[in-house]
């Protein structure tokens, strides 16, 4: 491999911005399978077929 020697610092400096950066994101992040935070324990226990674990479900609701 002939040519100039490339240092790690030189490579990393090319990957970084040197001035202020702005990110503009327009859109929605809601999917068809979106679950509200309050409904999460009910949803989780329903899809894992663990509805019979009511005491654990209540603890999960308190934590969430």
C-alpha positions in Angstrom: 0.0 0.0 0.0 1.9 3.0 -1.2 0.9 6.6 -0.3 0.7 8.9 2.6 0.3 7.6 6.1 -3.1 8.2 7.6 -3.4 8.6 11.3 -6.4 7.8 13.5 -6.8 11.4 14.5 -7.1 12.4 10.8 -9.7 9.8 10.1 -11.8 10.7 13.2 -11.6 14.4 12.4 -13.4 13.7 9.1 -16.2 12.0 10.9 -17.0 14.9 13.2 -18.8 18.2 12.6 -16.8 21.3 13.4 -19.7 23.8 13.7 -23.3 23.9 15.0 -25.5 21.1 13.6 -29.3 21.1 13.2 -31.5 18.1 12.7 -35.0 18.6 11.3 -37.3 15.7 11.6 -40.9 16.0 10.4 -43.2 13.1 10.5 -45.1 10.8 12.9 -43.6 8.0 14.9 -46.9 6.3 15.7 -47.3 2.8 14.4 -50.4 0.7 14.0 -49.1 -1.4 17.0 -48.7 1.6 19.2 -49.6 0.9 22.8 -50.4 3.7 25.3 -48.2 3.6 28.4 -51.1 3.1 30.7 -52.2 0.1 28.7 -48.8 -1.5 28.5 -49.1 -4.0 31.4 -52.5 -5.2 30.1 -51.2 -5.5 26.6 -48.0 -7.4 27.7 -49.9 -9.8 29.9 -52.4 -10.4 27.2 -49.9 -11.2 24.4 -47.8 -13.4 26.6 -51.0 -15.3 27.8 -50.2 -14.4 31.4 -53.5 -12.8 32.3 -53.9 -15.4 35.2 -51.0 -13.7 37.0 -53.1 -10.9 38.5 -50.8 -10.2 41.5 -47.8 -9.8 39.2 -49.9 -7.7 36.8 -50.9 -5.3 39.6 -47.2 -4.9 40.7 -46.3 -4.1 37.1 -49.1 -1.5 36.9 -47.7 0.2 40.0 -44.2 0.2 38.6 -45.3 1.6 35.2 
